[in-house]
Amino acid sequence: MLSERLLQRTLLCGTAVVASGFLPTFAQAQDAGEQAVPPQYGIADIIVTANRRQENNQDVPLQITALSAERLQQQGIAKEQDLQANVPSLVVGPNGQGSREAQSFTLRGQGATFQASPGVVVYMNEVPLPSAITLSQQGGPGNFLDLENMQVLAGPQGTLFGRNTTGGAVLLTPRKPTDELGGWLQGMIGNYDARTIEGALNVPLVDDKLMVRVAGAFSDRDGYTRDIIWNKDRDDQHWYTGRLGVLFRPTERIENYLMVYGTRSSTNGAGLVHRQFNIGAMAALGLCSEAPGTGPYSCNVYRATSERANELGPRRTALGIDVFHETEIWGVSNTTDLELSDELTLRNIASYQRMRLRYRYDSDATVLQQHDVDPGELPADGVVTLPGAGTPVFYRNATAFKEVPRDNFETFTEELQLQGELFDKNLTFTTGGFYFRQRPAGVQGGASVNYCPAIQTGQCGTSTQRYGVDQESMALYAQATLNFGLLTPALDGLRLTGGYRHTWDNIAGFSTNIQPNAGGLPGTVKCGATGVTNVPAAQAFGTCRFDARIKANAPTWTVGLDYKVIPEVLLYGRISRGYKSGGINALAVYDNKRTFRPEYVTSYEAGFKTDFHVADVPFRFNAVAYTVDYKDIQRAGADFNPGTNAGGSQIFNADARIRGVEVEASFQPWQGLELGGNFSHTDARYKSFTFTSATGQADCNGGVGPGGTANFTCLPFQYVAPYIWSIHANAEIPVGEGMGDLNFFISYSHTSKQYTDTTAMPYEQPGAWLQPFGLLNMSLDWRNAVESGFDLSLFVTNATNKLYRISNTNVFQQTGGLLYQSSLYGEPRMYGLRLKYSFGGG
């Protein structure tokens, strides 16, 4: 197999050849006063909705990666994590969280922060999917079922898509009902006992008036990380989903699309793998002793625990609690299009969605309780002892919080929109209003154990949390594009786009944090946020509660100019302003840190999109360069209030500049073969990152004392892979008349190393750098085999069985951190067989 360096050089050289061949071809065509002869084959176009209307991808002055349903299956993309390195500048991962389903998007350096809104918003049928508060999870498994296509829009989309889309938007477009009876059914089997069945049925009930499409899927797969304590496979899959679409056209000018969906997922949780404890810091805190002869209180218990984990390796773990993750989500959306005239369309998009998450995880990934979220009982069939000590472990601090959702909320959206195409489509516009409401739909809470000395494992008291956040957002917006050809034919193809949106946010929330009252009066507790002690347990939920509110309003806008030099070449420039809302910090230990400020982004970009031919060979070459001014970046970190002896978290704010280039290219050297790839380089640096340190700590200038201003400007930027690239080949292989079509697809994607921490100094914290990795995926599809209507597919992802990490806990030496390191690893080699039957329109 080619080395990664050789593959990178091949891609760059190919790009140079494309660029060098592009200009002379068109120059010669212009000099001769004629166009190049079009070939009999070409690169397929994808219809996108980046401007809230259907357009050819190559006509939209914006960096868009669009993948058809066929390409998603060829590349093995069935969930968010699979998009890693397949989209320029996009990083996908759990971001230090103890869940596989918390797959957060970071695009051009902008993503999600703990307790904050995502910076890249996922939309299904033009409606934002519910976004959890305690995890960076949008929607649930099964989002990629029966799609028409998926689009990733890079850069701020704050005018047409609203607040929080500072990094970009991911648009999932489901297949709508058609006026043709048809459908498909597909089954899959694979390693790790993987089994999936999915399908769709399209039924026209009334010719061209009423059509229905039903889609559903069930997926089950064993996990690839073995828990030797609980005798279970972690990192498994077990989910099912369903979607109903009803398209109603009572007249030629009225269309209504109703979509109802529901998903439930229940897994054995994430297989976090422990690596080490910060024993020096733990001894300083009195959690263990380095003195000889201290038995179970010795720090050697921690060393033995880490040694045991290292002996188990990356695909086995020994968790102290029976972790799990459950997602329940359902929703309904309704889109009504009313053609007021041939030029004007009134649209209404409304939705209601519910999301409920329950989960438990062992963040330190050991039988010790350095950090357990909702601790549980030990397995009934086993006895666990302290490593290196032989002392039995008995859990008396088990909780019943499995029945209490961590996230339990409902969302409602309403959008009224007017679209117009005037003056022979030389002036297009979209204007409207948007309303969003997210509020608790029941109790939300959890419990945890932190810093429990090894000798007291199972005996330490638990911290209990209750919280709730109510978000309300309203916005008015308008965007228009003018083709200057309306003014004079000489300027035809030169277009000016301008858009403005104003958003008003009102966010309110409460938090209750109740901690054990060590050494206090019997039957009392301590308030985690204020440090108040000896609070009667019966009064704790009232006494320990704090409320907070934040109001904000902000404009977002875009100005762009694009020009069709010739029909196959689009040049464009764009300036966009984005805004991401602030929020409530439910784990604050200072009054002035219970809320955090919004983020603001100003992006400048210029690029081109081209389709051209070299010796009748079709090429596509798109490129963009951008720079981003990023202000008040939300960064989460630990916090400690020495006055109340209370620990929690805080949201810092920083400023940065981000620069980058993104390239996508493909060509067809002959009919039936497509070669292509993408490349991105992201250069992100902090301009200012300072905050007041309550306890004092190391920083970029050496260190500050308690109450001093710490400077973290020198830190590497979080969740940015400076280089991401991929190459692919898609080949149609002749197999003879009446035998069907044979298709072979192969891709190789590479992600360079990325830094994942926020506020640790020195920044060489163990595991904070995720090392570079490359993945090789392949699929072989025999379509309509011997004209039977069946498609047979063989596939493999991570064909070389690359071992790579996708997340790190980053609390080993963080000030106020939890003093351990554990990681999540990416999927091993997955392979299997798919059989699909299609009929009618599919």
C-alpha positions in Angstrom: 0.0 0.0 0.0 1.2 3.5 -0.7 2.6 5.4 2.2 0.6 8.4 3.5 3.3 10.8 2.4 3.3 9.4 -1.2 -0.5 9.5 -1.2 -0.4 13.2 -0.1 2.1 14.0 -2.8 0.0 12.2 -5.4 -3.0 14.3 -4.5 -1.1 17.6 -4.6 0.5 16.7 -7.9 -2.8 15.8 -9.4 -4.2 19.1 -8.2 -1.4 20.9 -9.9 -1.9 19.0 -13.1 -5.6 19.9 -13.0 -4.9 23.6 -12.4 -2.3 23.8 -15.1 -4.5 22.1 -17.6 -7.5 24.2 -16.8 -6.4 27.6 -17.9 -4.8 26.8 -21.3 -7.9 24.7 -22.3 -10.2 27.6 -21.9 -7.8 30.1 -23.3 -7.5 28.1 -26.5 -11.3 27.8 -26.6 -11.7 31.5 -26.3 -9.0 32.3 -28.8 -10.6 30.0 -31.3 -14.0 31.6 -30.7 -15.5 28.2 -29.9 -16.3 26.0 -26.9 -14.7 22.7 -26.2 -16.5 19.7 -27.6 -18.6 18.2 -24.7 -17.9 14.5 -24.0 -20.6 11.8 -23.9 -20.1 11.4 -20.2 -19.5 13.8 -17.3 -19.5 14.4 -13.6 -22.9 14.2 -12.0 -24.4 17.3 -10.5 -26.2 17.4 -7.1 -29.1 19.7 -6.3 -28.5 21.5 -3.0 -30.6 23.8 -0.8 -27.9 26.0 0.7 -29.9 29.1 -0.3 -33.2 27.5 0.9 -34.1 26.8 -2.7 -33.1 24.1 -5.1 -29.9 24.9 -7.1 -27.1 23.1 -8.8 -24.1 22.8 -6.4 -21.8 24.3 -9.0 -23.9 27.4 -9.2 -23.9 28.2 -5.5 -21.1 30.7 -4.4 -20.3 28.7 -1.2 -18.1 25.8 -0.2 -20.5 22.8 -0.1 -19.6 19.1 0.1 -22.7 17.2 -1.2 -22.9 13.5 -1.0 -25.7 11.5 -2.7 -27.3 8.5 -1.0 -25.3 6.2 -3.3 -22.0 7.8 -2.3 -22.8 7.7 1.4 -23.3 3.9 1.2 -20.2 3.5 -1.0 -18.0 5.3 1.5 -19.6 3.5 4.5 -21.0 6.7 6.0 -23.8 5.6 8.3 -23.2 8.0 11.2 -21.5 11.3 12.0 -18.1 9.8 12.9 -17.8 8.3 9.5 -17.6 11.8 7.9 -14.2 12.3 9.5 -11.7 13.3 6.7 -14.4 13.0 4.0 -15.3 16.7 4.3 -12.6 19.4 4.1 -11.9 21.1 7.5 -14.3 18.9 9.3 -13.4 17.2 12.6 -15.8 14.7 14.2 -15.5 13.2 17.7 -16.9 12.8 21.2 -14.8 15.8 22.4 -13.8 14.2 25.7 -17.3 13.0 26.6 -18.1 9.5 27.8 -20.5 8.6 24.9 -20.2 7.3 21.4 -23.4 9.0 20.4 -22.0 12.4 21.4 -20.4 12.9 18.0 -19.7 16.6 17.7 -18.9 18.5 14.5 -16.1 21.1 14.4 -15.8 22.8 11.1 -13.1 25.4 10.4 -12.3 25.4 14.1 -15.8 26.1 15.3 -17.8 23.5 17.2 -19.4 22.6 20.5 -18.4 23.4 24.0 -19.7 21.6 27.2 -23.0 23.1 28.2 -23.0 25.4 25.1 -24.9 25.2 21.8 -23.2 23.5 18.8 -21.4 25.7 16.2 -22.3 23.4 13.4 -26.0 22.7 13.4 -27.6 19.5 11.8 -30.9 20.0 10.0 -33.4 17.4 9.0 -35.9 18.5 6.4 -34.9 22.2 7.1 -35.5 21.8 10.8 -32.6 21.8 13.4 -32.4 18.4 15.2 -32.7 18.5 19.0 -29.3 19.3 20.6 -28.6 17.9 24.0 -27.3 20.1 26.8 -25.2 17.6 28.8 -23.7 16.0 25.7 -22.7 17.3 22.3 -25.3 15.1 20.6 -27.7 16.2 17.9 -30.5 13.8 17.1 -29.9 10.1 17.4 -28.8 7.1 15.4 -30.6 6.5 12.1 -30.3 10.1 10.8 -28.8 8.8 7.5 -31.7 6.5 6.6 -33.3 6.9 3.2 -31.7 10.3 2.3 -31.8 12.1 -1.0 -28.5 13.6 -0.2 -26.4 15.2 2.6 -24.9 18.6 2.3 -22.2 20.2 4.5 -22.1 24.0 4.2 -18.9 25.6 5.4 -18.7 29.0 7.1 -21.3 31.1 8.9 -24.9 30.5 7.7 -26.4 32.9 10.1 -28.7 34.7 7.6 -30.8 31.9 6.2 -30.2 29.2 8.9 -30.0 31.2 12.0 -28.0 31.6 15.2 -25.3 29.0 16.2 -24.4 28.1 12.6 -21.1 29.9 13.0 -19.0 27.0 11.6 -21.5 25.7 9.2 -24.6 23.6 8.7 -25.2 19.9 7.9 -28.3 19.4 5.8 -30.0 16.0 5.7 -32.5 15.8 3.0 -34.9 12.8 3.3 -36.4 11.2 0.2 -39.9 12.6 -0.3 -42.8 10.5 -1.6 -43.2 10.3 -5.4 -46.0 9.5 -7.8 -44.7 6.0 -8.4 -45.2 2.8 -6.6 -41.8 1.4 -5.5 -39.5 0.7 -2.6 -36.4 -1.1 -1.4 -35.4 -3.6 1.3 -31.9 -4.2 2.4 -30.3 -6.6 4.8 -26.7 -6.6 6.1 -24.6 -9.0 8.1 -21.0 -8.3 9.2 -18.3 -9.0 11.8 -19.0 -8.4 15.4 -22.3 -10.2 14.7 -23.6 -7.1 13.0 -27.1 -7.3 11.6 -29.1 -4.5 10.0 -32.3 -4.5 8.1 -33.8 -1.3 6.5 -36.0 -0.3 3.7 -38.6 2.1 2.3 -42.0 1.8 0.6 -43.4 4.6 -1.6 -47.2 4.4 -2.3 -49.2 6.9 -4.4 -52.6 6.9 -2.9 -54.2 9.5 -5.2 -52.6 10.2 -8.5 -50.3 13.3 -8.2 -52.3 14.4 -5.2 -51.5 12.2 -2.2 -48.4 10.1 -1.8 -46.9 8.3 1.2 -43.3 7.1 1.9 -42.5 4.9 4.9 -38.9 4.1 5.9 -37.5 2.1 8.8 -34.3 0.5 10.0 -33.1 -1.8 12.8 -29.4 -2.2 13.6 -27.7 -4.5 16.1 -24.0 -5.1 16.6 -21.7 -6.4 19.3 -19.2 -4.1 20.8 -15.5 -4.1 20.1 -14.3 -3.2 23.6 -14.6 -6.1 26.2 -15.4 -5.2 29.8 -13.8 -8.0 31.8 -15.6 -6.9 35.1 -19.1 -7.0 33.7 -18.5 -9.6 31.0 -20.1 -7.3 28.4 -19.1 -5.8 25.1 -19.0 -2.0 25.2 -19.2 0.2 22.1 -22.0 -1.9 20.7 -25.0 -0.8 18.6 -28.7 -1.5 19.2 -31.2 0.9 17.7 -34.3 1.2 15.5 -35.8 4.1 13.7 -38.8 4.9 11.5 -39.9 7.7 9.3 -43.3 8.5 7.7 -43.6 11.1 4.9 -46.9 12.3 3.5 -47.0 14.6 0.4 -50.3 16.3 -0.4 -51.0 18.4 -3.4 -54.6 19.5 -3.3 -54.0 22.0 -6.2 -51.2 22.8 -8.6 -50.1 25.7 -6.4 -50.3 24.1 -2.9 -48.0 21.4 -1.6 -47.8 20.1 2.0 -45.2 17.7 3.3 -45.6 16.1 6.7 -42.8 14.1 8.2 -43.0 12.1 11.4 -40.0 10.2 12.8 -38.9 8.3 15.9 -35.7 6.7 17.1 -34.7 4.6 20.1 -31.2 3.5 20.9 -30.1 1.4 23.9 -26.4 0.3 24.2 -23.9 -1.0 26.8 -22.2 2.4 26.8 -18.8 3.6 25.7 -15.7 1.5 26.3 -13.4 4.1 27.8 -9.9 2.7 28.3 -7.8 3.9 31.3 -4.2 4.9 30.9 -2.8 6.5 34.1 -3.5 8.5 37.3 -1.7 11.7 38.3 -0.3 10.1 41.4 1.8 13.0 42.5 -1.1 15.4 42.6 -3.3 12.7 44.3 -0.8 12.2 47.0 -0.7 16.0 47.5 -4.4 16.0 48.0 -4.3 13.2 50.5 -6.0 10.7 48.3 -3.2 8.2 48.8 0.2 8.0 50.5 3.7 7.3 49.2 4.9 6.2 52.7 5.8 2.5 53.0 3.5 0.2 54.8 0.3 2.1 54.2 -1.4 -1.0 52.6 -4.7 -0.2 50.8 -4.1 3.5 51.3 -0.8 3.3 49.4 -0.5 5.1 46.0 0.7 1.8 44.7 -3.0 0.8 44.4 -3.3 3.4 41.7 -0.2 2.3 40.0 -1.3 -1.3 40.0 -4.7 -0.2 38.6 -3.0 1.6 35.7 -0.6 -1.3 35.1 -3.6 -3.7 34.9 -5.3 -1.4 32.3 -2.2 -1.2 30.2 -1.9 -5.0 30.2 -5.5 -5.3 29.0 -4.7 -3.1 25.9 -6.9 -0.8 23.9 -9.8 -3.3 23.2 -10.4 -4.4 26.8 -11.4 -2.5 29.8 -12.4 -3.0 33.5 -15.1 -0.6 34.5 -16.4 -0.2 38.0 -20.0 0.5 37.0 -22.3 -1.0 34.4 -22.4 1.9 31.9 -25.1 2.4 29.3 -26.5 5.0 27.0 -30.2 5.3 26.0 -31.6 7.8 23.4 -35.3 8.4 22.8 -36.2 11.0 20.2 -39.2 11.6 18.1 -40.6 14.5 16.2 -43.0 15.8 13.5 -42.4 18.6 11.0 -44.7 20.1 8.5 -43.8 22.2 5.4 -46.4 24.0 3.4 -45.6 25.7 0.0 -48.2 28.0 -1.4 -47.4 29.5 -4.9 -49.0 33.0 -4.7 -48.0 33.5 -8.4 -45.4 32.3 -10.8 -42.8 34.5 -9.0 -43.8 34.3 -5.3 -44.0 31.4 -3.0 -45.1 31.5 0.7 -43.7 28.7 2.8 -44.4 27.7 6.4 -42.2 25.2 8.3 -43.2 24.1 11.7 -41.9 21.3 14.0 -42.2 19.7 17.4 -39.6 17.3 18.8 -38.9 15.5 22.0 -35.5 14.2 23.2 -34.7 12.1 26.2 -31.2 10.8 27.2 -30.2 8.5 29.9 -26.6 7.4 30.4 -24.0 6.3 32.9 -20.3 6.3 32.3 -17.1 5.5 34.2 -14.8 8.3 33.1 -11.6 7.1 34.8 -12.4 3.6 33.4 -11.3 1.6 36.5 -12.9 -0.1 39.5 -11.8 2.9 41.6 -14.2 5.9 41.9 -12.0 8.8 40.9 -14.8 9.9 38.5 -18.0 7.9 38.2 -21.2 9.3 36.7 -24.2 7.7 38.3 -22.3 4.9 40.2 -24.0 1.5 40.2 -23.6 -1.8 42.0 -20.9 -4.4 41.3 -21.8 -7.4 39.1 -23.6 -10.0 41.2 -21.5 -12.9 39.9 -18.1 -11.3 40.7 -16.0 -9.9 43.5 -13.8 -7.0 42.8 -10.7 -6.2 44.8 -8.4 -3.2 44.9 -5.5 -3.9 42.5 -2.3 -4.3 44.3 -4.0 -4.5 47.7 -6.4 -7.5 47.6 -9.0 -5.5 49.6 -12.6 -6.4 48.6 -14.7 -3.6 47.0 -18.3 -3.1 48.1 -20.4 -0.4 46.5 -22.8 1.2 49.0 -23.0 4.5 47.0 -24.9 3.0 44.1 -27.6 5.3 42.8 -31.0 4.7 41.1 -30.4 7.5 38.6 -30.8 5.2 35.7 -34.4 6.1 35.8 -33.8 9.9 35.8 -33.0 11.4 32.3 -29.9 13.4 32.0 -31.6 15.3 29.2 -35.4 15.5 28.9 -36.7 18.4 26.8 -39.0 19.4 23.9 -38.4 21.8 21.1 -40.8 23.8 18.9 -39.9 25.8 15.8 -42.0 27.9 13.5 -40.8 29.6 10.3 -42.8 31.7 7.9 -40.9 32.4 4.7 -41.6 34.3 1.4 -39.5 33.4 -1.6 -39.5 35.3 -4.9 -38.0 35.1 -8.4 -38.5 38.4 -10.2 -37.5 39.9 -13.5 -36.9 36.7 -15.3 -35.1 35.3 -12.2 -32.5 38.1 -12.2 -33.7 39.0 -8.7 -34.3 36.3 -6.2 -35.0 36.8 -2.5 -36.0 35.0 0.7 -37.4 36.7 3.7 -39.1 35.5 6.8 -39.4 35.1 10.5 -38.2 32.3 12.8 -39.2 31.2 16.3 -37.5 28.6 18.5 -38.3 27.3 21.9 -36.6 24.5 23.9 -37.7 23.8 27.5 -37.6 20.9 30.0 -40.2 18.2 29.5 -39.7 16.6 32.9 -37.1 16.0 35.6 -33.4 16.2 34.5 -30.5 15.2 36.8 -27.9 12.8 37.8 -25.3 11.9 40.4 -21.5 11.4 40.5 -18.6 10.4 42.6 -15.4 12.4 42.4 -12.1 12.0 44.2 -13.0 9.0 46.2 -9.8 7.6 47.8 -9.1 4.0 46.6 -9.5 2.6 50.1 -13.0 4.1 50.3 -14.1 2.9 46.9 -17.9 2.3 47.1 -18.2 4.2 50.4 -17.9 7.9 49.4 -21.0 10.0 49.2 -22.5 11.1 45.9 -23.0 14.5 44.4 -26.5 15.0 43.1 -27.6 17.4 40.4 -30.9 18.8 39.1 -31.1 21.4 36.4 -33.2 22.8 33.6 -32.7 25.3 30.8 -35.4 27.2 28.9 -34.3 28.7 25.6 -36.4 31.1 23.5 -35.2 32.7 20.3 -36.8 34.9 17.7 -35.4 36.2 14.4 -36.3 38.2 11.3 -34.3 37.8 8.2 -34.0 38.7 4.5 -31.5 37.8 1.7 -31.6 38.7 -2.0 -29.4 38.1 -5.0 -29.3 40.5 -8.0 -27.9 39.6 -11.4 -26.5 42.8 -12.9 -27.6 41.4 -16.3 -30.9 43.0 -15.3 -29.3 46.4 -15.7 -27.1 45.7 -18.8 -26.4 42.6 -20.8 -22.7 43.3 -20.5 -22.8 42.4 -16.8 -24.9 39.3 -17.2 -23.5 36.6 -14.8 -22.3 39.1 -12.2 -24.4 38.7 -9.1 -24.5 40.6 -5.8 -25.9 38.9 -2.7 -26.9 40.6 0.5 -28.6 39.3 3.6 -29.4 40.4 7.1 -30.8 38.6 10.2 -31.5 39.9 13.7 -31.9 37.4 16.5 -33.3 38.0 20.0 -32.4 35.3 22.6 -33.8 34.8 26.1 -32.3 31.9 28.1 -33.2 31.1 31.7 -32.2 28.1 33.8 -31.7 26.7 37.3 -29.2 24.3 38.9 -29.1 22.4 42.1 -25.8 20.7 43.2 -25.9 18.8 46.4 -22.7 17.2 47.8 -21.9 15.0 50.8 -21.3 17.1 54.0 -18.1 15.3 55.2 -17.6 16.0 58.9 -20.9 17.9 59.2 -24.0 17.3 61.2 -25.8 14.0 60.6 -28.6 14.2 58.0 -27.2 17.3 56.4 -25.6 18.0 53.0 -23.4 20.7 51.4 -24.4 23.0 48.6 -22.0 22.5 45.7 -22.4 25.9 44.1 -22.2 28.1 47.3 -20.4 25.8 49.7 -23.1 26.3 52.4 -22.8 23.3 54.8 -25.1 21.6 57.3 -28.1 22.0 55.1 -30.9 19.6 56.2 -31.3 17.0 53.4 -35.0 17.6 53.1 -34.4 21.3 52.3 -31.5 20.8 50.0 -33.3 21.1 46.6 -34.6 24.5 47.6 -31.6 25.9 49.6 -28.9 24.7 47.1 -30.7 25.9 44.0 -29.5 28.9 41.9 -31.3 30.6 39.0 -29.8 32.5 36.2 -30.9 34.3 33.0 -29.2 35.8 30.0 -30.7 38.0 27.3 -28.9 38.9 24.1 -29.7 40.1 20.6 -27.3 40.3 17.7 -27.3 40.9 13.9 -25.9 38.4 11.5 -25.3 39.3 7.8 -23.7 38.3 4.6 -22.4 40.2 1.5 -21.1 38.4 -1.5 -20.2 38.9 -5.2 -20.0 36.1 -7.7 -19.4 36.1 -11.5 -19.9 33.4 -14.1 -16.8 34.1 -16.3 -18.2 31.5 -18.7 -21.0 29.0 -17.9 -18.4 26.5 -16.5 -16.5 28.9 -14.3 -17.8 30.6 -11.1 -15.7 33.1 -9.2 -17.0 34.3 -5.8 -16.1 36.3 -2.7 -18.1 36.5 0.5 -18.1 38.2 3.9 -20.3 36.7 6.6 -21.1 37.5 10.2 -22.1 34.7 12.6 -23.4 34.6 16.1 -23.7 31.7 18.7 -25.8 32.2 21.7 -24.6 32.3 25.3 -26.0 30.1 28.0 -26.3 28.9 31.6 -23.4 27.2 33.4 -25.1 24.7 35.6 -21.9 23.7 37.4 -20.8 27.3 38.4 -19.1 27.8 41.8 -19.0 31.6 41.5 -22.0 34.0 41.2 -20.5 35.8 38.2 -19.9 32.6 36.2 -23.4 31.3 36.1 -23.9 32.6 32.6 -21.5 32.9 29.7 -21.3 35.2 26.7 -22.2 34.6 23.0 -19.6 34.0 20.3 -19.2 36.1 17.2 -17.5 35.2 13.9 -16.6 37.3 10.9 -15.5 35.2 7.9 -13.9 36.4 4.7 -13.6 34.0 1.8 -12.9 33.8 -1.9 -13.1 30.9 -4.2 -14.0 29.4 -7.5 -16.0 26.4 -8.9 -15.1 25.0 -12.3 -16.1 22.3 -14.7 -13.9 21.9 -17.7 -12.4 19.4 -20.2 -8.9 18.4 -21.1 -8.8 16.4 -24.3 -12.5 15.6 -23.8 -11.8 14.4 -20.3 -14.2 16.1 -17.8 -12.7 17.7 -14.7 -14.2 19.4 -11.7 -12.0 21.6 -9.5 -13.4 23.7 -6.6 -11.3 25.7 -4.2 -11.7 28.4 -1.5 -9.5 30.4 0.8 -10.8 32.0 3.9 -9.9 33.9 7.1 -12.0 34.1 10.2 -12.0 36.6 13.0 -13.4 34.6 16.0 -14.4 36.5 19.1 -15.5 35.4 22.6 -14.9 31.7 21.9 -16.6 29.6 24.5 -14.1 27.2 26.1 -15.0 24.9 29.0 -12.7 24.1 31.9 -12.6 23.1 35.6 -13.1 25.7 38.3 -12.6 25.7 42.1 -13.7 28.2 44.7 -11.3 28.0 47.7 -13.6 30.2 49.8 -16.4 27.6 49.7 -14.2 24.6 49.0 -16.5 23.8 46.0 -15.4 22.5 42.6 -17.2 22.9 39.4 -16.7 24.2 35.9 -16.6 27.5 34.0 -16.8 28.8 30.5 -13.9 30.9 29.4 -13.9 33.4 26.5 -11.1 33.8 24.0 -10.3 35.5 20.7 -8.7 33.9 17.7 -8.0 34.1 14.0 -8.4 31.1 11.7 -7.2 30.8 8.1 -7.5 28.0 5.6 -7.9 26.6 2.2 -10.2 23.9 0.9 -10.0 22.0 -2.4 -12.2 19.4 -4.0 -11.4 17.9 -7.3 -12.5 15.0 -9.5 -12.1 13.8 -13.1 -13.1 11.0 -15.4 -10.2 9.8 -17.5 -12.6 7.5 -19.3 -16.2 6.6 -19.1 -17.0 4.5 -16.0 -14.0 5.7 -13.9 -14.0 8.6 -11.6 -10.9 9.7 -9.6 -11.1 12.5 -7.0 -10.3 13.8 -3.6 -10.3 16.7 -1.3 -7.7 18.6 0.7 -7.9 21.2 3.5 -5.4 23.2 5.6 -6.6 25.0 8.7 -4.3 27.4 10.6 -6.0 28.5 13.9 -4.3 30.6 16.5 -5.5 32.4 19.7 -5.1 36.1 19.7 -6.1 36.5 23.3 -7.0 33.9 25.9 -6.8 35.2 29.5 -8.9 34.7 32.6 -8.6 35.1 36.4 -7.3 32.1 38.2 -8.7 31.6 41.7 -6.0 29.2 42.8 -3.1 30.2 40.7 -1.5 28.1 38.0 1.1 27.7 35.3 0.5 29.7 32.1 2.2 30.9 29.0 4.3 33.3 31.0 5.4 30.8 33.6 2.6 31.0 36.1 0.4 33.3 38.2 -0.6 33.3 41.9 -4.1 33.1 43.3 -6.3 35.8 41.8 -3.9 36.5 39.0 -4.6 36.7 35.3 -3.6 33.5 33.6 -2.5 33.8 29.9 -3.2 30.8 27.7 -2.8 32.5 24.4 0.1 30.1 23.5 -2.1 27.0 23.7 -2.7 25.1 20.4 -6.2 25.5 19.1 -8.7 22.9 20.2 -10.2 20.3 17.8 -8.4 21.5 14.6 -6.6 19.1 12.4 -4.3 21.3 10.3 -4.3 18.9 7.4 -7.2 16.7 6.2 -7.3 15.0 2.8 -8.8 12.1 1.0 -8.6 10.4 -2.4 -11.0 8.0 -4.0 -11.7 5.9 -7.1 -15.1 4.8 -8.4 -15.0 2.3 -11.2 -17.8 0.7 -13.3 -16.6 -2.7 -14.4 -18.2 -4.3 -17.4 -19.6 -7.8 -16.7 -21.4 -8.6 -19.8 -24.9 -8.1 -21.2 -27.7 -9.2 -18.9 -25.4 -9.6 -15.9 -26.1 -6.2 -14.3 -23.5 -3.6 -13.3 -20.4 -4.1 -11.2 -19.0 -1.1 -9.3 -15.8 -0.8 -7.2 -15.2 2.1 -4.8 -12.0 2.7 -2.8 -11.1 5.6 -0.7 -8.3 6.6 1.6 -8.7 9.5 4.1 -6.1 11.1 6.4 -6.4 13.3 9.4 -3.3 15.0 10.9 -2.8 15.3 14.6 -5.1 17.5 16.6 -5.0 19.1 20.1 -8.1 18.4 22.3 -7.5 20.2 25.6 -8.7 23.7 26.7 -6.8 25.1 29.7 -4.1 22.7 30.8 -0.6 23.9 31.2 1.9 22.8 30.2 -0.1 21.8 27.1 1.8 18.5 26.7 -0.8 16.9 29.0 -0.9 13.1 28.4 -3.1 12.1 25.5 -4.2 15.7 24.7 -2.7 15.3 21.2 -4.6 12.8 19.1 -2.1 11.4 16.6 -2.6 11.4 12.9 -4.4 8.4 11.2 -5.5 7.2 7.9 -8.4 5.0 7.0 -8.9 2.8 3.9 -12.4 1.9 2.9 -13.7 -0.3 0.0 -16.9 -1.6 -1.4 -17.8 -3.8 -4.3 -21.4 -3.6 -5.6 -23.1 -5.9 -8.0 -26.2 -4.0 -9.0 -29.2 -5.7 -10.5 -27.3 -8.9 -10.5 -28.2 -11.0 -13.6 -31.2 -8.6 -14.0 -32.9 -10.0 -10.8 -33.6 -6.7 -9.2 -31.1 -7.6 -6.4 -28.0 -5.6 -5.5 -25.2 -7.5 -3.7 -22.5 -5.6 -1.9 -19.3 -6.4 -0.1 -17.7 -3.7 2.0 -14.9 -3.1 4.5 -14.1 0.0 6.5 -10.7 0.7 8.2 -9.4 -2.2 6.0 -5.9 -2.0 7.5 -7.4 -2.2 11.1 -5.7 1.0 12.1 -5.7 1.7 15.8 -6.4 5.3 16.5 -7.8 7.5 19.3 -10.7 9.8 18.8 -11.1 11.3 22.2 -9.2 12.0 25.4 -10.5 13.0 28.9 -8.0 15.8 29.4 -8.3 16.0 33.2 -4.9 14.6 34.1 -3.2 17.8 35.2 -5.8 20.4 34.6 -6.2 22.9 37.5 -9.1 21.5 39.5 -9.1 18.5 37.2 -9.8 14.9 38.1 -6.2 13.6 37.8 -6.5 10.7 35.4 -6.3 9.9 31.7 -8.5 7.7 29.7 -9.3 7.6 26.0 -11.8 6.3 23.4 -10.5 4.5 20.3 -11.9 4.5 16.8 -13.7 1.6 15.2 -11.6 -1.4 14.2 -11.9 -3.1 10.8 -15.6 -3.6 9.9 -16.7 -5.7 7.0 -19.9 -7.3 5.8 -22.3 -8.3 3.1 -25.4 -6.3 2.0 -28.3 -7.6 -0.1 -30.8 -5.1 -1.5 -33.9 -5.5 -3.5 -35.5 -2.5 -5.3 -38.7 -2.3 -7.3 -40.5 0.5 -9.0 -39.0 3.9 -8.3 -37.1 2.7 -5.3 
